Amino acid sequence: MRDDTLERRLAAALHSEGDSLPFTITADELRRRHVARSRGRISRRPALLLAAALGLGLVGFGAVAGGWLTRNERQPSPIPSQVPSAPIAITVTPAPSILVLPATLPSLDAFLAPLDRSRIVRAQQVGPASAPTSWSIGVGGPGSTIFAPVTSSGSYRLYVACLGADVVLRSIRTDRTEPADAIPVICNADPTARDIGLGAGDAVAIETTAPTSWRFALVAPDRAAPHASAIASAADVKAAAGTRLDSDAASEQTTPDYTRPDVVESADVPSLFLTDRDSYRIALSCAGPGPLTFRLHSPPAGVTDPVEPPGAALVSTATLVECDGAIHVDTLRFPYPAGADVAIDAPAGTAWRIATAFEDPPIHGPADDKNWGLPIGVGPNLELTPSEDQWNGTFPETVRVRLVVTCYGGTSVDVTLREKETGDETIGSAPCATGRPTVTVIPVAQPGRSFDVTATTHGPMWLSVFIQQSLKG
């Protein structure tokens, strides 16, 4: 039933109440709110798209990390139908940045942990976990190891990880009639595995052009662990090292004992000392549980000057050798300006014998010919740090002379020759190069009898400086 009288009274009361309230909204304000409402709806889309992208990224990471990431997706709230009173501010929080840690290399033990140690023919650690700053005391340049030839043919596997300058792996054939195969490796700390066919007597080398850290392993085809009953004689090990013998040592145990393979014995004191050189031939024979590891430490014990800088690669190197009773000769070509101590780590019961020798110098003094000969001078000498050498030479009588400078490595040599009686000086410079000998002849204008010579080297090098006299008067 409809009461018209009541409706008229309520309408009159509401109109009276409304007339007493202020009306502040304008047409412009209504338009502004309409625009704000439209903008708020548009602004939601990038946020939703960003959220979807982040969700996909999280799922991808979960799969890579080794497990599945389950995400409970929340349904979006319905858009309210009422008109908002102000624009909605959409704030997008950026995704957290990912912390990128510097690449590092594992220790040699950690690098070899997944491998079958009974099949490891050779392994080596050179340099710290990070990329090195130098080889030793600021010395740079190339470095390499030529590992001993393998004793049996088969398909071998190479493992390597490195940081610093890139390295090259080479297979060196026993007859040397074929060029060495080269396998370049990028040094970004990622491990690399390569299969390589080797014949008995073939060798593997790793080399680089600048200071580099690496972890290396050479694994033989499937086989039983070596079980040798004796080691080679002292005479044979020394002969294998070479004629320029430096030092040798042997274990107190002369025959192998296989009853305690899990007890590793490390020498409290170095087994031998290496004189400063840029390369060593290290011959070793061992038998027993094995494998054996010889470590080079630089500077040697008791040497406090010069001190190796932080990050030098040759502070400590380690080479692992299989103990099969045979003699294995590894050639390490690295600069050791202060020499090195050698320590031996091996399982209890391992008998071993080691000898070290120098390689022949890569240069020599000048040979006589029909015009020039009978030289006096110095070298070849190894100069691993910048130096200024002075010496003098005297001939029986006044003669015409010339200077002959031979160098290997470094960049150059500055030479001054002064005739002691007249004071005449000849000043010259000889260029040098890494990896090959360079011979420079410096003419001398005035004859003389007694001379002072000064030679200043730039970079590590082998150097010889000689005065040759004319054979034609």
C-alpha positions as CSV (number, residue, x, y, z in Angstrom):
1,M,0.0,0.0,0.0
2,R,1.4,3.3,-0.9
3,D,1.3,6.3,1.5
4,D,1.6,9.5,-0.7
5,T,1.5,11.8,2.3
6,L,4.5,10.0,4.0
7,E,6.5,10.2,0.7
8,R,5.9,13.9,0.3
9,R,7.0,14.6,3.9
10,L,10.3,12.5,3.5
11,A,11.1,14.2,0.2
12,A,10.7,17.7,1.7
13,A,12.9,16.7,4.7
14,L,15.7,15.4,2.4
15,H,15.6,18.5,0.2
16,S,15.8,20.7,3.2
17,E,18.8,18.8,4.6
18,G,20.6,18.8,1.2
19,D,20.1,22.5,0.7
20,S,22.0,23.1,3.9
21,L,25.2,21.2,2.7
22,P,27.8,22.8,0.5
23,F,28.3,21.4,-3.0
24,T,32.0,21.7,-3.9
25,I,32.6,19.4,-6.8
26,T,32.7,21.0,-10.3
27,A,32.6,19.7,-13.8
28,D,36.4,20.1,-14.1
29,E,36.9,18.0,-11.1
30,L,34.7,15.2,-12.5
31,R,36.7,15.2,-15.7
32,R,40.0,15.0,-13.7
33,R,38.7,12.0,-11.8
34,H,37.6,10.3,-15.0
35,V,41.1,10.7,-16.5
36,A,42.7,9.5,-13.3
37,R,40.5,6.4,-13.3
38,S,41.5,5.6,-16.9
39,R,45.2,6.1,-16.1
40,G,45.1,3.8,-13.1
41,R,43.6,1.0,-15.2
42,I,46.3,1.3,-17.8
43,S,49.2,1.5,-15.3
44,R,48.3,-2.0,-13.9
45,R,49.4,-3.8,-17.1
46,P,53.2,-3.3,-16.9
47,A,53.2,-4.4,-13.3
48,L,51.3,-7.6,-14.1
49,L,53.6,-8.3,-17.1
50,L,56.7,-7.7,-14.9
51,A,55.3,-10.1,-12.2
52,A,54.8,-12.8,-14.9
53,A,58.4,-12.4,-16.1
54,L,59.8,-12.6,-12.6
55,G,57.7,-15.8,-12.1
56,L,59.1,-17.4,-15.2
57,G,62.7,-16.5,-14.1
58,L,62.2,-18.1,-10.7
59,V,60.9,-21.3,-12.2
60,G,63.9,-21.4,-14.6
61,F,66.4,-20.9,-11.7
62,G,64.7,-23.7,-9.7
63,A,65.2,-26.2,-12.5
64,V,68.9,-25.2,-13.1
65,A,69.6,-25.5,-9.4
66,G,68.7,-29.2,-9.4
67,G,65.1,-29.2,-8.1
68,W,61.7,-28.1,-9.1
69,L,60.3,-24.9,-7.7
70,T,56.6,-25.0,-7.1
71,R,54.9,-21.6,-6.9
72,N,51.3,-21.0,-5.6
73,E,49.9,-18.3,-7.9
74,R,47.5,-15.9,-6.2
75,Q,44.5,-15.0,-8.2
76,P,44.3,-11.2,-8.9
77,S,41.7,-9.3,-6.9
78,P,38.7,-8.0,-8.9
79,I,38.8,-4.4,-10.0
80,P,36.5,-2.4,-7.8
81,S,33.6,-0.8,-9.6
82,Q,33.6,2.4,-7.7
83,V,35.4,5.4,-9.0
84,P,38.6,6.1,-7.0
85,S,38.9,9.5,-5.4
86,A,42.5,10.0,-6.5
87,P,45.0,8.5,-9.1
88,I,46.5,5.2,-8.0
89,A,50.3,5.2,-7.7
90,I,51.9,2.0,-9.1
91,T,55.3,1.2,-7.5
92,V,57.4,-1.5,-9.1
93,T,60.1,-2.9,-6.8
94,P,63.2,-3.9,-8.9
95,A,64.4,-7.5,-8.7
96,P,67.3,-8.0,-6.4
97,S,70.7,-7.9,-8.1
98,I,72.6,-11.3,-8.4
99,L,76.0,-11.3,-6.6
100,V,78.6,-12.4,-9.1
101,L,81.6,-14.0,-7.3
102,P,85.0,-14.0,-9.0
103,A,85.9,-17.3,-10.8
104,T,88.3,-19.5,-8.8
105,L,90.0,-22.9,-9.3
106,P,89.8,-25.8,-6.9
107,S,92.8,-27.3,-5.1
108,L,94.5,-30.2,-7.0
109,D,92.9,-32.8,-4.6
110,A,89.4,-31.3,-5.1
111,F,90.0,-31.3,-8.9
112,L,91.0,-34.9,-8.9
113,A,88.4,-36.1,-6.4
114,P,85.8,-37.3,-9.1
115,L,88.5,-39.2,-11.0
116,D,89.8,-42.8,-10.6
117,R,93.2,-42.2,-9.0
118,S,94.5,-45.6,-10.2
119,R,94.2,-44.4,-13.8
120,I,95.8,-40.9,-13.3
121,V,99.0,-40.9,-15.3
122,R,99.9,-37.2,-14.6
123,A,98.3,-34.3,-12.8
124,Q,99.5,-30.8,-12.0
125,Q,98.6,-27.7,-10.1
126,V,100.2,-24.4,-11.1
127,G,99.3,-21.1,-9.5
128,P,96.8,-20.0,-6.9
129,A,93.0,-20.3,-7.1
130,S,92.8,-17.0,-8.9
131,A,94.5,-15.6,-12.0
132,P,98.2,-14.9,-11.0
133,T,99.8,-11.5,-11.2
134,S,103.2,-12.9,-12.3
135,W,105.2,-16.1,-12.3
136,S,107.7,-15.0,-9.7
137,I,108.9,-11.6,-8.4
138,G,107.3,-9.7,-11.2
139,V,108.6,-12.0,-13.9
140,G,106.2,-12.7,-16.8
141,G,106.5,-14.3,-20.2
142,P,105.7,-17.8,-21.3
143,G,105.6,-21.0,-19.2
144,S,105.0,-24.7,-19.9
145,T,105.3,-28.2,-18.8
146,I,106.2,-31.2,-21.0
147,F,105.0,-34.3,-19.2
148,A,106.8,-37.6,-19.4
149,P,105.8,-39.8,-22.4
150,V,103.1,-42.4,-21.7
151,T,104.2,-46.0,-21.6
152,S,101.3,-47.7,-23.4
153,S,99.0,-46.8,-26.4
154,G,95.4,-46.0,-26.1
155,S,92.7,-43.4,-25.8
156,Y,93.5,-41.0,-23.0
157,R,91.4,-38.3,-21.5
158,L,92.7,-34.8,-20.7
159,Y,91.1,-32.6,-18.0
160,V,92.0,-29.0,-17.5
161,A,90.7,-25.8,-15.9
162,C,92.6,-22.5,-15.9
163,L,92.6,-18.8,-15.1
164,G,94.7,-16.1,-16.7
165,A,96.1,-16.3,-20.3
166,D,94.6,-19.0,-22.4
167,V,96.6,-22.3,-22.7
168,V,97.3,-24.7,-25.4
169,L,97.5,-28.5,-25.0
170,R,99.8,-30.3,-27.3
171,S,100.4,-34.0,-28.1
172,I,104.1,-34.6,-29.0
173,R,104.7,-37.7,-31.1
174,T,107.5,-40.0,-30.2
175,D,109.2,-39.9,-33.6
176,R,108.8,-36.1,-33.8
177,T,108.2,-36.4,-37.6
178,E,104.6,-35.1,-37.3
179,P,103.8,-31.6,-35.9
180,A,102.4,-31.5,-32.4
181,D,98.6,-31.4,-32.3
182,A,97.3,-28.2,-30.7
183,I,94.2,-28.0,-28.6
184,P,93.4,-24.4,-27.4
185,V,91.7,-23.9,-24.1
186,I,89.9,-20.8,-22.9
187,C,90.9,-20.0,-19.3
188,N,87.7,-19.0,-17.6
189,A,87.9,-21.6,-14.7
190,D,85.4,-23.9,-16.5
191,P,86.7,-27.5,-16.6
192,T,87.4,-29.0,-20.1
193,A,87.7,-32.7,-21.0
194,R,89.1,-33.9,-24.2
195,D,89.9,-37.4,-25.5
196,I,93.2,-37.9,-27.3
197,G,94.8,-41.0,-28.9
198,L,98.4,-41.5,-27.7
199,G,101.0,-44.1,-28.7
200,A,103.6,-45.5,-26.4
201,G,106.3,-42.8,-26.2
202,D,104.0,-39.9,-27.1
203,A,103.9,-37.0,-24.6
204,V,101.5,-34.2,-23.7
205,A,102.4,-30.6,-23.0
206,I,100.6,-27.6,-21.6
207,E,101.8,-24.1,-22.4
208,T,100.9,-20.5,-22.2
209,T,102.2,-17.1,-23.2
210,A,101.8,-15.3,-19.8
211,P,101.4,-16.1,-16.1
212,T,98.4,-18.5,-15.7
213,S,96.9,-20.8,-13.0
214,W,95.8,-24.3,-14.1
215,R,94.7,-27.7,-12.9
216,F,95.5,-30.6,-15.2
217,A,95.0,-34.3,-15.3
218,L,95.9,-37.0,-17.8
219,V,93.8,-40.2,-17.3
220,A,94.7,-43.5,-18.9
221,P,92.3,-46.0,-20.4
222,D,90.6,-48.4,-18.0
223,R,93.3,-50.4,-16.2
224,A,94.3,-51.8,-12.8
225,A,96.4,-49.7,-10.5
226,P,100.2,-50.0,-11.0
227,H,101.8,-52.6,-8.7
228,A,105.6,-52.3,-9.2
229,S,108.0,-54.2,-7.1
230,A,111.1,-52.0,-7.5
231,I,112.4,-48.6,-8.5
232,A,115.1,-47.7,-11.0
233,S,118.8,-47.3,-9.9
234,A,120.3,-44.0,-8.8
235,A,122.6,-44.0,-11.9
236,D,119.7,-44.6,-14.3
237,V,117.6,-41.8,-12.7
238,K,120.5,-39.3,-12.9
239,A,121.2,-40.2,-16.4
240,A,117.6,-39.7,-17.4
241,A,117.6,-36.2,-15.8
242,G,120.4,-35.0,-18.0
243,T,124.1,-34.2,-18.0
244,R,123.7,-30.8,-16.3
245,L,122.8,-32.4,-13.0
246,D,121.6,-30.1,-10.2
247,S,120.6,-32.3,-7.3
248,D,119.1,-35.7,-6.4
249,A,117.5,-37.5,-3.4
250,A,115.8,-40.8,-2.5
251,S,113.5,-42.2,0.1
252,E,114.8,-44.2,3.1
253,Q,112.6,-47.1,2.0
254,T,114.2,-48.9,-1.0
255,T,111.5,-51.4,-1.7
256,P,107.7,-50.7,-1.9
257,D,105.2,-51.8,0.8
258,Y,101.5,-51.9,-0.1
259,T,100.1,-52.5,3.4
260,R,99.4,-48.8,4.3
261,P,98.0,-47.2,1.1
262,D,95.8,-44.7,3.0
263,V,98.5,-43.0,5.0
264,V,100.1,-40.1,3.2
265,E,103.5,-39.1,4.4
266,S,104.7,-35.5,3.8
267,A,108.3,-34.5,4.3
268,D,108.9,-32.1,7.2
269,V,111.9,-30.7,5.4
270,P,112.5,-30.3,1.6
271,S,114.0,-33.4,-0.1
272,L,116.2,-31.3,-2.3
273,F,117.0,-27.7,-3.5
274,L,116.9,-26.4,-7.1
275,T,119.3,-23.6,-8.2
276,D,117.7,-20.6,-9.8
277,R,116.9,-21.4,-13.4
278,D,114.1,-21.0,-16.0
279,S,113.6,-24.7,-16.7
280,Y,114.2,-28.0,-14.9
281,R,114.3,-31.6,-16.1
282,I,112.9,-33.7,-13.2
283,A,113.4,-37.5,-13.4
284,L,111.5,-39.7,-10.9
285,S,111.0,-43.4,-10.3
286,C,108.6,-44.6,-7.6
287,A,106.9,-47.9,-6.6
288,G,104.3,-48.5,-4.0
289,P,100.7,-47.5,-3.3
290,G,101.2,-44.1,-5.1
291,P,100.7,-41.9,-6.7
292,L,103.5,-39.5,-5.6
293,T,103.4,-35.7,-5.7
294,F,106.4,-33.5,-5.8
295,R,105.9,-29.9,-4.9
296,L,108.1,-26.9,-5.8
297,H,108.1,-24.1,-3.2
298,S,109.6,-20.6,-4.0
299,P,111.3,-18.8,-2.5
300,P,113.2,-21.6,-0.8
301,A,113.4,-21.9,3.0
302,G,115.7,-19.3,4.5
303,V,115.5,-17.0,1.5
304,T,113.8,-13.7,2.6
305,D,114.9,-11.4,-0.2
306,P,113.4,-11.2,-2.8
307,V,110.0,-12.0,-1.4
308,E,107.4,-13.4,-3.7
309,P,104.5,-11.0,-4.3
310,P,100.9,-11.9,-3.5
311,G,99.4,-13.8,-6.4
312,A,102.6,-15.1,-7.9
313,A,102.0,-18.4,-9.7
314,L,105.2,-20.2,-8.6
315,V,104.9,-19.8,-4.8
316,S,103.8,-23.5,-4.9
317,T,103.3,-25.9,-7.7
318,A,102.5,-29.6,-7.5
319,T,103.0,-32.5,-10.0
320,L,101.4,-35.9,-9.4
321,V,103.3,-39.0,-10.9
322,E,102.1,-42.5,-11.2
323,C,104.2,-45.1,-9.4
324,D,104.8,-47.9,-11.8
325,G,108.6,-48.3,-11.2
326,A,109.5,-46.7,-14.5
327,I,111.6,-43.5,-14.9
328,H,109.4,-40.5,-15.8
329,V,111.0,-37.2,-16.9
330,D,108.9,-34.0,-16.7
331,T,110.3,-30.7,-18.1
332,L,109.0,-27.6,-16.2
333,R,109.8,-24.4,-18.0
334,F,109.1,-21.6,-15.5
335,P,111.3,-18.8,-14.2
336,Y,112.6,-19.4,-10.6
337,P,114.8,-16.3,-9.9
338,A,115.5,-17.6,-6.3
339,G,115.4,-21.3,-7.0
340,A,113.0,-23.6,-5.2
341,D,112.7,-26.3,-2.6
342,V,111.3,-29.7,-3.6
343,A,109.1,-31.6,-1.1
344,I,107.7,-35.1,-1.7
345,D,104.2,-36.3,-0.6
346,A,103.5,-40.1,-1.0
347,P,101.5,-42.8,0.6
348,A,103.3,-44.8,3.3
349,G,105.3,-47.6,1.8
350,T,106.2,-45.8,-1.4
351,A,109.9,-46.1,-2.5
352,W,111.1,-43.3,-4.7
353,R,114.2,-41.7,-6.3
354,I,114.4,-38.2,-7.9
355,A,117.1,-36.3,-9.8
356,T,116.9,-32.8,-11.3
357,A,119.0,-31.2,-14.1
358,F,119.1,-28.1,-16.2
359,E,118.3,-27.9,-19.8
360,D,121.1,-26.7,-22.1
361,P,121.2,-22.9,-22.6
362,P,119.2,-21.9,-25.7
363,I,122.1,-19.7,-26.9
364,H,125.9,-19.8,-27.2
365,G,128.8,-17.4,-27.8
366,P,129.9,-16.4,-31.3
367,A,131.8,-18.9,-33.5
368,D,135.0,-18.0,-35.3
369,D,135.0,-17.3,-39.0
370,K,137.6,-16.3,-41.5
371,N,137.4,-12.6,-40.6
372,W,136.6,-12.5,-36.8
373,G,137.4,-14.8,-33.9
374,L,139.4,-15.4,-30.7
375,P,136.6,-13.7,-28.6
376,I,136.6,-12.8,-24.9
377,G,133.4,-12.2,-23.0
378,V,130.8,-13.7,-20.7
379,G,127.8,-16.0,-21.1
380,P,125.5,-17.6,-21.7
381,N,124.1,-16.4,-18.4
382,L,120.5,-16.4,-17.2
383,E,119.3,-13.0,-16.2
384,L,115.8,-13.4,-14.7
385,T,115.6,-9.9,-13.1
386,P,116.7,-6.6,-14.7
387,S,120.5,-6.2,-14.1
388,E,123.6,-4.2,-15.1
389,D,126.6,-6.5,-15.6
390,Q,130.2,-5.1,-15.9
391,W,133.4,-6.8,-16.9
392,N,136.6,-6.1,-18.7
393,G,138.8,-7.9,-21.2
394,T,142.3,-7.3,-22.5
395,F,144.0,-8.5,-25.7
396,P,147.8,-9.0,-26.0
397,E,148.1,-6.1,-28.4
398,T,146.0,-3.3,-30.0
399,V,143.5,-4.8,-32.4
400,R,140.3,-4.0,-34.3
401,V,137.3,-5.4,-32.5
402,R,133.5,-5.7,-32.6
403,L,130.8,-6.5,-30.1
404,V,128.6,-9.6,-30.5
405,V,125.4,-9.7,-28.4
406,T,123.3,-12.8,-28.3
407,C,120.0,-12.9,-26.3
408,Y,117.0,-15.1,-25.8
409,G,113.9,-13.6,-24.2
410,G,113.3,-10.1,-22.8
411,T,113.1,-7.1,-25.0
412,S,116.6,-5.5,-25.4
413,V,120.1,-5.1,-24.1
414,D,121.9,-1.8,-23.8
415,V,125.7,-2.2,-24.2
416,T,128.6,0.3,-23.6
417,L,132.2,-0.6,-24.6
418,R,134.9,1.8,-23.3
419,E,138.6,1.6,-24.3
420,K,140.5,2.0,-21.0
421,E,143.5,3.8,-22.4
422,T,141.9,6.2,-24.8
423,G,138.5,6.6,-23.2
424,D,136.7,6.0,-26.6
425,E,133.2,4.7,-26.1
426,T,130.9,2.7,-28.3
427,I,127.3,2.6,-27.3
428,G,124.7,0.3,-28.8
429,S,121.5,-1.6,-28.2
430,A,120.5,-5.1,-29.2
431,P,116.9,-6.2,-29.7
432,C,115.8,-9.4,-28.1
433,A,112.7,-11.7,-28.6
434,T,110.8,-14.4,-26.7
435,G,111.1,-17.9,-28.0
436,R,114.1,-17.4,-30.3
437,P,117.7,-16.3,-30.1
438,T,118.7,-12.9,-31.5
439,V,122.3,-12.0,-32.6
440,T,123.4,-8.4,-32.9
441,V,126.8,-7.2,-34.1
442,I,127.9,-3.7,-32.9
443,P,130.8,-2.2,-34.9
444,V,133.6,-0.5,-33.0
445,A,135.3,2.4,-34.8
446,Q,138.6,2.6,-33.0
447,P,141.0,-0.2,-32.3
448,G,142.1,-0.9,-28.7
449,R,143.6,-3.4,-26.3
450,S,141.8,-3.2,-23.0
451,F,138.1,-2.7,-22.7
452,D,135.4,-2.2,-20.0
453,V,132.0,-3.5,-21.0
454,T,128.6,-2.7,-19.4
455,A,125.4,-4.6,-20.4
456,T,121.9,-3.6,-19.1
457,T,119.1,-6.1,-19.6
458,H,115.4,-5.4,-20.1
459,G,113.3,-8.3,-19.2
460,P,114.2,-11.9,-18.2
461,M,116.6,-13.5,-20.8
462,W,119.6,-15.6,-21.6
463,L,122.5,-13.3,-22.5
464,S,126.1,-13.6,-23.9
465,V,128.2,-10.5,-24.7
466,F,131.6,-11.0,-26.5
467,I,134.4,-8.9,-28.0
468,Q,135.7,-10.5,-31.2
469,Q,139.0,-9.3,-32.7
470,S,139.7,-9.0,-36.4
471,L,141.7,-11.8,-37.9
472,K,142.9,-9.6,-40.8
473,G,144.8,-7.1,-38.7
